[in-house]
Amino acid sequence: MFADRVDAGRQLARRLRPLRGQNVVVLGLPRGGVPVAFEVAVSLRAPLDVIVVRKLGVPFDPEYAFGAIGEGGVRVVDRRAAAPTGLTEAEMAKVEARERVELDRRVRQLRGGRPPVPLGGRTVVIVDDGIATGSTARAACRVARARGAGRVVLAVPVCPAEAVASLLRDADDVVCVDTPGSFFAIGAWYADFTQTSDEQVRALLEAAAGFPRVPDAGQVIIDADGTRLAGILTVPDRAAGLVLFAHGSGSGRNSPRNQSVAASLNRAGLGTLLADLLTEDEAANRARVFDIPLLASRLAGITGWLRRQSAARGLRVGYFGASTGAAAALRAAADSRLEVAAVVSRGGRPDLASGCLGAVRAPTLLIVGGADPVVLDLNKRAQRELKCENRLVVIPGATHLFEEPGALGQVADLAADWFTRHFAAVAGQPAAGRKTG
């Protein structure tokens, strides 16, 4: 089912996307869980750390655990499990002391002296490469909660179906890519299940420590020429420019597809503003959804507001339009006073801006799914009206909403490259020449 742990991590990350922006920390269980957790942390724009736990085993039956320990002196004892063993407090303390030495050694070895990421009040996502019995995962959940986690989510690529209920006794939620009824070894679900080394774990943690920190998205209220609209503004440090999203078909700032693209642009060092173009009352009127002049005027008003904000001051602005929002973006971009640096259209309807297209000066990228023939034909016709630098890219097999695996990721990569190059060109650096096709 999975090519390797990287593939498993990316598939798992797609299931966890709703957690973006929820003050998340990703913890990988060493060693095999860390490569999976790395991909999750990248997707969620969250810090990555290891969670090292040691089960406390009964001296005469080490496989029978009566508790677990974690960093910072955390000790979790299951009194019901300990009672039948007859262990005294002194005997349990002796077991803990021995395991504490090994735990501290493993922490130093893997983290290399860096302090642990604080968990207090945060959503903690504990990741492993799979679950067989679940005893270590349950111990990790208990330790994370003892360290102050506000919410604990256990996330794995594969887990036996019958184990999920028991795991929910220790985790607030369990997320699995697959829960087979028949389960053998975890490695049976991977084409490549090569053992992960301590060196690989350290390298991934070091790489994660160097992630560009994207600030938490900020909810904003926009005054667009007297109309109050809601938005989500994210501006990374040293942003190369800022992309304003023009949503289509009545969607707004909470569009999951545009939020996904925005997250990718943020990781590429670009600011984003996901803004509603209509008020709630207006959005309930379907005629307003297709009122391109109104949407374009709102986009212009939001652009003016954006340029007055200290976080965006001096940044070049581009438009990312989807469906009818692409028509609004192109119509607004035709107004030279707005000084739009670049436009990207995803499954757009540029034909709805016909008559304005010849006035657009911003370099324009049209992205269409290969399995969306009607919209593809409309984009080809609209492209002939454009006089600016432009390019039409067709993503094979993608339908109008780009729901196919990997399709939206291709859109995000193309958009990031287009905006980055053309923001730089506006700043005085050369961009690639005119492109078509």
N, C-alpha and C positions, 0 to 999 in steps of 0.2 A: 504494500500500500504506500510506503514511503521510500523514496530513493535513498535518503540518509537523514541524519538529524537536522540538517539545515532545511531540507524539504519539509520535514515534519514540523519544524518550528514555524515555517511560513504558513503552512496549512492551519496550524493551531492559532497563529496570530490573526488570521481572518475571522475566526470564531470569537476572538476577544476584542475586536474593534470597538464594540459599544463601550468599553472601559476607557477609551481615550478621554483625557481631560478630567479624570476622576481621582487625581492625586495618587497615582499608582506607583508601587515599587514592585519590580519583578525579581524573584528569588529563585535561582536554579539549584537543584539538588546535585551536588557533585558526585561523580564527574559527568556522567552522560546527560544529565538534565541541563547542564550549562549551555551547550551549543543550541539546544532547543530554546532555552530561555533568552539567549542573545537575540534571536530573530523576533521573539515576542517583544522584547524591550525596544528594539529598533522600530517596530510597527507602532507601539503604544507611546513612543517618545518618552519612555520612562527610564529611571535609573535601574541598573542591573547589579545584583549582588549574589553571593552564595548564601545558602542557609545550611550550616553544618550542624547536624544533630547526631547524637549518639544514643542508641537505645540502652536502657539499663536492664541487663539480663540477670536472671536468677543464677547465682553461682553454680548450682548443681544442674541447671538446665538453661544455658546461655541464650537459647533461641526463644525462651519465654520471657517477654519483657514486662516489667512492672512499672516502667516509666521511661522518660527520655530527658536529656539535658541539651541546652543550647548555650550560645554565647551570653556573656554578661551575667553569669551565675544563674541563668534560668534553669529551673528544675521542675519537671512535671511528673507527678507520681499518680498512678491509677490505683487508688486504695482498694478497689474491688479486685483488681488483678493481683495486688500484693498480698491480700489477706490469706488466701489458701496456701501461700508459700511459707508462712510462719516467720518471715524475715523480721529481724529487729531493726530499729532505727540505725543502730551502729553498723549492722551488716549492710543495710542499704547505702549508708554513707560511704562505706568502704568501696562498694561497687561504683558509686558516683565518683569518688576521688580518682579511681583508676581510669575511668572513662573520660574524666575531665582533662587529664594529662594528654590523652590522645586527641580529644576535641581541640584543645588549644594548639597542639602541634599542627593539626590539619588546617586550622584557620590561618595560622602564620604562613604555612606553606602555600596556600591557595591565594590568599588576599595580599600577601606581600607587604604587610604593615599598614595598609589603608584601614581607616576605621569603618565599622559597619554602617550601612545606610540606615538612618533612623526610620522606625516603623510606626511611631506613635500616631494613632488616629487615621492612618492611611489604608488604602485598599492594597492588600498584599496578594500578589499572584505567585503562587508556588508552582514551579514547573519541573517536571521530570520527563524522561524520554519514554516512559510507559509505567504502568502499574501492574504488578502481579498479585501480591498479597495485600499491599497497601499499608503495611505496618510502618515503614519509614515515612511515607507521605503523611499518615495520620500524626506521627510524632512531630513532623515539621509544622503541621497546622497548629498543633498545641503550643509549640515553642514560639511560633510567630504571634499567636494570640497573647501569650505570656509576655512577649516583648512590646505589647501595646497596639498591635494591629487593630484597626477599626473594623475591617472586613477581610475575610480570608477566602480567596478563590483558589481552588486546586485545579490546575490545568495540565493535561497530558494528551499526547497524540492518540494513545490507545489504552483501554482499560476494560477488564471483564465487565459485562453488563451487571452481573450479580454483586459486584463490589461497590457500585455507585451509592447504594443506599447506606451502607456502612460508612463510607467516606463522608457522607453528608452529616454524620454525627459530629465531625470535627471541623469541616469546612462549611462556609456559608453557601458556597456554590461549587459545583464540579463541572468542568468543561472538558469534553473529550471530542476528538475528531471522529473516533469510531469506538463503539462498545460491542465487540463481537460476543455472540452467545457461546461459541466454542473458543477457548483461549488456551494457548500453550505458552511458549516463551515469548517475551517481548521482542526478541531479535527476529522472530518469524515474520514480523510485520515490517521489516526493513530489508531492502536489497543490500545495503551496506550498514552493518552494525559494528564497525570497527571500534575497539575500545578507545575512549577518550582519555588522554594523558593529563597529568597535572600541569604540564607545560602548556597544553592547549587551553585549559581552564584559566590559567594565569593570563595568557595572551588575550583571551576574550574579555576578561575583566578589565585589563589595561585598556583595550580598545573601547570598551563601554565607558570607561572613565573619561575618555577623550571625546565622547559624543558632544556635538554642539548642543548646548542647552537651549531648547526652545521654551520660552516662557509660557505659562499657562494662558490659554486663550481668555481674553477679557470680554465680558458682555458689555456692550455699549448701546446707548440710545443716540440715534443720529437725527440731527435736524436737517432734513433735506428740503431747503427752501420753504420752511414752515410746516412740513409734514414730519411727524415723529415716527421713526422706523427703528426696529431692533437689529443689532448686528453682533458679530463675533470678530474681534480684532486680535490678531497675533502678529507681533513684530520681533523676529529674532535679533540678537545683537549683530550689528554691522550688516544689516539686511541690504541686499543689492537692489531692491526695489519692492514694490507692493502691488499685489494682484487683487483687484476688486471683482467679485463673482457676481455675474448676472444670471440668476436662476431662471429656469424655464417652466412652463406648464403649471404655474401656480405654486411651485415649491419655494422654499425660502432658506434661511440660514441653517436650518436643521437637516437639509438634504444630505443623506448619508454618502451619496456619491461625491458631491462637491466637498464634503468634509474630508473624505478620503484623499481626494486630489489636493486639497489645501494642506493636509498633513505632510504629503510628499513635497510640496513646494516649500513648506517651512523647513523641512530637513535639508533642502537644497539651499537654504539661506535666503529665502524670499518671504516677505511679509504677506499676509492675506487678510482680507475683510470679507466675511460672509454676511451679507446684509439682505434683509427683506426689502423688496422693491414695492410691496403693497402693504397697506394696513390690513388687519384681520378682516374688517368689514369689506374692504375692496377685494381681498383674495376670495371671498365667498361669492363674488360676482364673476361668473366665467367670462363675461365680455371684457372685464378689466385684464384678465390673464393674457388676452391676445391684443391688448391695446399697446402696440409697439411704441407709438409716440409718447404715451404716458410713461412706459417703462424706461425709455431712453431719457426722458426728462428727469425721472427719479435718479437714474444712474449719474446724470450730470450733477444733480444736487448733492448726491452722496460723495462724488469726487471732490466737489468744492469743500464739503465738510471735512473730508479726510485730509485734505492738504492744510487745513487749519489746526490739525492735531499735532501736538509736540512729538508724539511717537513716530509720526510719519513725515515730519518736516524734512524737506529736501529730497525725499525719495521719489523716484520715477514711478509712474502708475501705469499698470496694464489692466486689460479686461479679459476675464475668462467667462465666456457665455455658453450656456447649454440650451438646446432646443430654441424656444422663442426668445430666451435670454440672449442668445447669440445675435439675433436681429437687433435687439435693443442695444447691445454692445457696439455693433457696427454703426448703427444710426448715431449713437452718441459720439463714437470715434470720428465720425465725419465732421464734427464741430472742432475746428482747429484750435479754438480757444481752450479746449480741455487738455490739449497737449498729451494725448494718450500715446505711450511709448510702444505698445504691442498689443495684439489681440489674438486670443486663441478661442476657437469654436469647437465644442464637443457635440457631435450629433446635432448641429445647429440648423436653424432655418434662416440662412442669410437672404434667401429669396424674399422674406418679409421686410427686408430693408432695401429692396430694389428701388432705385431712384436716388439713393444716398451712397451706394457702394463706390461710385466713381470718385466721390469726394474723400474717401477714407485714405489717410496717409500713413497710418500706423501699420507696420508689417503684420500680416494676418496669416495665421495657420488654421486651416480647416481640417478637422479630424472627423472621419466618418467610418462607420462600420461597414465591412464588405457585405454583410447580410442585411443591410438596410438600403435596398436599391432605390426606393423612392427618394429618400433624403440624399443619397449619393448623387442622383441625377440633379436634384435641386442645387446642390453645392457646386457641381460642375458648371451649371448654367450661371450661378452667381459669381463664380470665379472669373468668368469671362468679362464681368463688369468691373472687377477690381483693377485699379490702376497702380496700386501700391505693391511693394514686395509681398509676395504671397506664396503659399504652398498648400497643396491638398494631399493629405496622407490618409490612406485607406488601411484599416486594420482588418486583416482577413478573418472571416468567420464571426466578427462581432456584430451584434444586433444594435438596435437604436439605444438601448440603455447600457450597453457595454457590460452586461452581467456575466459574460463568459469568463472562465478562469484566466487571469492575467491581462484581460483586455483593458480594464481601468488602470492597471499599473502602467501599461504602455502609454495610455493617454497622459498620465501624470509625468512620465519621463519625457515625453515629447514636449509637453507644456513647460516643464522646468528648463529644458534646454533652450526653447524658443525665447522665453522671458529673460533668462540669464544673458543670452547673447545680445538681445536687442536692448535691454536695459544698459548693458555695457556700451553698446554703440551710441546710445543717446548721450552717454557720459563722455563721448569723444574717442572711444576705442572702435576699431573697425569691426563691422559685422560681416557675415557672409553676404554675398551678392544676392540679387533677386533670384528667387527660386519659384518654380512652378511644377505642376505635375501631381 
